Amino acid sequence: MTPAVKSAFDVAFWFSDTALNHNEYLQPQKLHRLLFLAQAYYAVAYRGQMLMPAVFVADEMGPIEPNLYVAFSRGRPDVEVDIFLTESVEAFLDGIWRRFGHRGADSLTRLAKESDAYRQAFAKGNRSHIPLASMQVSFTRAERTPSVNQVMRPKVLRSQTGRPVSVSAWSPPTRDPAPHTILRYQEDE
């Protein structure tokens, strides 16, 4: 299974930069909850595919990615990341941010801890691995969490009068290619 991005740092930096663009400080706990939710909802939306190569564990604080936890422990690490993600990944992360970015760390922690995936892993012991399949099942059911349709809702664009409009990417019209004709020339004798 190939993840959609090269590293979890790519997604962590995307969330950090997005928060900065919204003049918001992104607390480490909130970052880890957003990463957890992004991984879970990506698995739901894309039939079990991974958003990022990351392992989440059920810590008593909530779900965390231990490698990122250590790397970000003293602030933003100086690592090279892909700042240009694919359009589909950016649109997906934008949906996660629009749905959850306004919430505080405590609210996101409660949401993540209420998921069956977290609760089942934590029942096995502190720092137990949370399997991606468990995350997918937990967030597919959406008993205590928003459904994937509520998260992946497209951004509403509006016309100059304020009416909502449907927008799609422009693609040039296709034409059937002209039938090939073979021209034969005869030379005059």
Secondary structure, DSSP 8 states (H G I E B T S, - for coil): ---SSS-HHHHHHHHHHHHHHTT----HHHHHHHHHHHHHHHHHHTTT--SSS--EEEETTEEE-HHHHHHTTTSS------S---HHHHHHHHHHHHHHTTS-HHHHHHHHHTSHHHHHHHHT-TTEEE-HHHHHHHHHH-SSS--HHHHS----EE-TTS-EE------------------------
